[in-house]
Amino acid sequence: MASSPDATASTGSTPETPESGSAADGQNRRGRVRLRRAAVMALPATAVAAGLMILTAQGALGVQFAISGMPFTVTATELNGTGFEQFGGLDNMAEDSPNAGDTGGQVLIVTSAIKNATLTKLCQSVDLGGTNLLITAGSGADKVQASHLTTDSTELSGDASFDNIEIGNDASTLDKAGVQGPKGVFSQQADTVRIANLRQTNYATTAAVFKLPGLKLRFSEQGC
């Protein structure tokens, strides 16, 4: 799921020396500007089904590994979770990734963290161009279970409800799911979350434990 750089020229500074104006110094300045191009997400409970709102602020990495840059779709008829957090971030692909396009290998995402989650009729699909790698689980009596689940998404929709939600937290102070973002990033958290008819476009998922009863993996002409 970019904004214009928010770096501004300083005033009242002394003239630059040749060393400070060197190519290496210019690369450092560009690096600082790039770090400022991360996202914050404002997602009140009433707006989750409508999608994601992206604002600008100091950013957070949603995951600590290089993503492939290939999005995948996740759906579930119902998700129930305890310990919910959400904040904006920036995911990075491996250097010289063929999927980088014109983004520089970076993807603006919203990280959702749930301490404990259950999902009914989970479906995950990856478009491989002409065919889909399809994974399904939790269609029977037993539901998919995950602990310390995080997803990095560019799109999320469904019918959501929260208990004891807090909106506008600094991401570095979150304590419901055990995940913290950096200072200055807009976030929200709640004691519980329920999303019916969940649909996500994700770039990364992590979990401490992920139980998939009735797992089926196959190729299919149709995705989720």
C-alpha positions in Angstrom: 0.0 0.0 0.0 4.7 8.4 -2.2 4.9 11.5 -0.9 7.2 14.4 -1.7 10.4 14.7 0.3 10.0 16.8 3.4 13.6 17.7 3.8 14.2 21.5 3.7 17.3 23.6 3.3 18.6 25.0 6.6 19.0 28.7 7.1 21.7 30.7 8.8 24.3 28.1 8.2 27.9 28.7 7.3 29.1 28.3 3.7 29.8 24.7 2.7 33.3 23.6 2.5 34.4 21.5 -0.6 34.4 18.4 1.6 30.8 18.9 2.8 29.6 19.4 -0.8 31.3 16.2 -2.0 29.5 13.3 -3.7 29.6 11.2 -0.5 27.9 14.0 1.5 25.2 14.3 -1.2 24.5 10.5 -1.0 24.2 10.8 2.8 21.6 13.7 2.4 19.7 11.6 -0.2 19.7 8.7 2.2 18.2 10.9 5.0 15.5 12.1 2.6 14.7 8.6 1.6 14.2 7.5 5.2 11.7 10.3 5.6 9.5 9.0 2.8 7.9 6.3 5.0 4.2 6.1 5.6 1.8 6.5 8.6 -1.6 5.0 8.4 -4.8 6.5 9.8 -7.4 3.7 10.1 -10.3 4.5 12.4 -12.6 1.5 12.9 -15.3 3.1 10.7 -12.9 3.3 7.7 -11.3 -0.1 7.6 -13.7 -1.4 5.0 -13.1 1.6 2.8 -9.3 1.0 2.6 -6.2 2.7 3.9 -5.2 6.4 4.3 -1.5 7.1 3.9 0.1 10.1 5.5 3.8 11.0 5.8 6.1 10.7 8.8 9.3 9.1 10.0 9.0 5.4 8.9 9.2 1.9 10.2 10.3 -1.3 8.5 7.4 -3.8 8.7 9.7 -6.8 8.4 13.4 -7.4 8.8 14.0 -9.3 5.6 14.2 -8.4 2.0 10.8 -8.9 0.3 10.4 -10.5 -3.1 8.3 -7.6 -4.4 5.6 -10.0 -5.6 2.3 -9.2 -3.9 0.0 -12.0 -2.7 -3.7 -12.0 -1.8 -5.1 -13.3 1.5 -8.7 -13.8 2.2 -10.7 -15.3 5.1 -14.4 -15.4 5.9 -13.6 -14.3 9.5 -10.5 -13.2 11.5 -10.6 -12.9 15.3 -7.7 -11.6 17.2 -6.5 -10.5 20.7 -3.8 -7.9 21.0 -4.1 -5.8 17.9 -1.7 -3.0 16.6 -1.3 -1.1 13.3 1.2 1.4 12.0 2.8 2.5 8.7 6.1 1.4 7.3 8.4 0.8 4.4 9.5 -2.7 3.1 12.6 -3.1 0.9 13.4 -5.6 -1.8 16.8 -7.2 -2.4 19.4 -5.0 -4.1 18.8 -5.0 -7.9 15.6 -6.9 -7.6 13.8 -7.4 -11.0 10.6 -6.5 -9.3 11.8 -3.0 -8.2 10.2 -1.2 -11.1 10.4 2.6 -10.6 10.0 2.4 -6.8 13.7 2.0 -6.0 12.8 -1.4 -4.5 10.7 0.0 -1.7 7.0 -0.6 -1.0 4.9 1.6 1.3 2.9 -0.7 3.6 0.8 -0.8 6.7 1.9 -3.3 9.4 -0.8 -5.1 11.3 0.3 -7.1 14.4 -2.0 -9.5 16.3 -0.8 -11.4 19.4 -3.2 -14.3 18.9 -5.4 -14.8 15.8 -7.8 -17.4 14.4 -8.9 -17.3 10.7 -11.8 -19.2 9.1 -11.4 -20.5 5.5 -8.0 -18.9 4.8 -7.0 -18.5 1.2 -3.6 -17.3 -0.1 -2.7 -16.9 -3.8 0.3 -15.6 -5.7 -0.1 -14.6 -9.4 2.7 -16.2 -11.3 1.6 -14.9 -14.7 -0.9 -17.2 -16.3 -1.3 -19.4 -13.2 -1.7 -18.9 -9.4 0.0 -20.7 -6.6 -3.0 -21.3 -4.3 -3.0 -22.3 -0.6 -6.1 -23.0 1.4 -6.6 -24.1 5.0 -9.1 -23.9 7.9 -12.2 -24.9 5.8 -13.3 -27.6 8.3 -14.1 -27.6 11.9 -10.6 -26.5 12.9 -9.6 -22.9 12.2 -6.2 -21.5 11.3 -4.3 -20.4 14.3 -1.4 -17.9 14.6 0.6 -16.3 17.3 2.5 -13.1 17.0 1.2 -12.6 13.5 2.3 -9.6 11.4 1.2 -8.7 7.9 2.6 -6.0 5.7 -0.2 -4.8 3.4 -1.0 -2.3 0.7 -4.7 -3.0 0.7 -7.1 -4.2 3.4 -10.9 -4.5 3.4 -13.6 -6.1 5.4 -16.2 -5.4 8.1 -14.3 -4.7 11.2 -15.0 -4.2 14.9 -12.7 -3.4 17.8 -12.8 -3.5 21.6 -11.1 -0.7 23.5 -9.4 0.9 20.5 -6.8 3.7 20.8 -6.2 5.8 17.7 -3.3 8.2 17.3 -0.7 6.5 19.5 3.0 7.0 19.0 4.1 3.7 17.4 7.0 3.4 19.8 4.5 3.1 22.8 2.3 0.3 21.5 1.9 -2.6 24.0 -1.0 -4.8 22.9 0.8 -7.2 20.5 4.4 -6.8 21.6 5.5 -4.9 18.5 6.7 -1.3 18.5 7.5 1.1 15.7 9.8 4.1 15.8 9.0 7.3 17.5 6.8 9.8 15.7 4.8 7.3 13.6 1.0 7.4 13.8 -0.6 4.1 15.0 -3.6 2.5 16.6 -4.2 -0.5 18.9 -7.0 -2.4 20.5 -7.7 -5.2 22.9 -9.5 -7.3 20.3 -10.3 -7.2 16.6 -12.8 -9.0 14.4 -12.9 -8.7 10.6 -15.5 -10.4 8.5 -14.9 -11.0 4.8 -11.2 -10.1 5.2 -9.3 -9.4 2.0 -5.6 -8.2 1.9 -2.9 -7.5 -0.6 0.3 -8.4 1.3 4.0 -8.2 0.7 5.1 -10.1 3.8 3.7 -12.2 6.6 5.5 -13.4 9.8 4.3 -15.5 12.7 5.9 -17.2 15.7 3.4 -20.1 15.3 1.2 -20.8 12.3 -1.1 -23.8 12.3 -2.9 -24.6 9.0 -5.4 -27.5 9.4 -6.5 -29.0 6.1 -3.7 -27.4 4.2 -3.9 -27.7 0.4 -1.2 -26.2 -1.9 -1.8 -26.3 -5.7 -1.7 -24.4 -8.9 -4.9 -22.9 -10.1 -6.2 -20.7 -13.0 -8.0 -18.5 -10.4 -6.7 -16.9 -7.3 -8.4 -16.1 -4.0 
